[in-house]
Amino acid sequence: MHETAPNALRDRFENDLRRQTESGHRRVTVVGSRCGPFEPALEALGQKKVDVYPLITEVFPLKRGKQAFLKAAEKGVLKVLLRPED
């Protein structure tokens, strides 16, 4: 099941992008998840008790959003970030 989930996410993203391009709309559906209590996690992050940088596979500029979503769908990728344009 884990191998088909990234493909389904990639297909959904590409279909959404294609529909929006054809219709002239620039809206993208973003699928996310969350789990666990946030307060202790934020506290640990604030105190630098957790090094999150090894979890980040790659950082993309916002204009490369499609490539970022495709990268995020690859097997073994933990976290992909989108950086707003400067």
Contacts in CASP RR format, 6 or more apart in sequence:
PFRMAT RR
TARGET T0000
AUTHOR 0000-0000-0000
METHOD contacts of the structure
MODEL  1
MHETAPNALRDRFENDLRRQTESGHRRVTVVGSRCGPFEPALEALGQKKV
DVYPLITEVFPLKRGKQAFLKAAEKGVLKVLLRPED
3 75 0 8 1.000
6 72 0 8 1.000
6 73 0 8 1.000
6 74 0 8 1.000
6 75 0 8 1.000
7 73 0 8 1.000
9 31 0 8 1.000
9 69 0 8 1.000
9 72 0 8 1.000
9 73 0 8 1.000
10 69 0 8 1.000
10 70 0 8 1.000
10 73 0 8 1.000
12 29 0 8 1.000
12 31 0 8 1.000
13 28 0 8 1.000
13 29 0 8 1.000
13 66 0 8 1.000
13 69 0 8 1.000
13 70 0 8 1.000
13 73 0 8 1.000
16 27 0 8 1.000
16 28 0 8 1.000
16 29 0 8 1.000
17 28 0 8 1.000
17 66 0 8 1.000
19 25 0 8 1.000
20 26 0 8 1.000
20 27 0 8 1.000
20 28 0 8 1.000
41 50 0 8 1.000
44 50 0 8 1.000
45 52 0 8 1.000
55 78 0 8 1.000
55 79 0 8 1.000
56 78 0 8 1.000
56 79 0 8 1.000
56 80 0 8 1.000
56 81 0 8 1.000
57 71 0 8 1.000
57 76 0 8 1.000
57 77 0 8 1.000
57 78 0 8 1.000
57 79 0 8 1.000
57 80 0 8 1.000
58 68 0 8 1.000
58 71 0 8 1.000
58 77 0 8 1.000
58 80 0 8 1.000
58 81 0 8 1.000
59 80 0 8 1.000
59 81 0 8 1.000
59 82 0 8 1.000
59 83 0 8 1.000
60 67 0 8 1.000
60 68 0 8 1.000
60 71 0 8 1.000
60 80 0 8 1.000
60 81 0 8 1.000
60 82 0 8 1.000
60 83 0 8 1.000
61 82 0 8 1.000
61 83 0 8 1.000
61 85 0 8 1.000
62 82 0 8 1.000
62 83 0 8 1.000
62 84 0 8 1.000
62 85 0 8 1.000
63 85 0 8 1.000
65 82 0 8 1.000
68 80 0 8 1.000
68 81 0 8 1.000
68 82 0 8 1.000
69 80 0 8 1.000
71 77 0 8 1.000
71 80 0 8 1.000
72 80 0 8 1.000
END
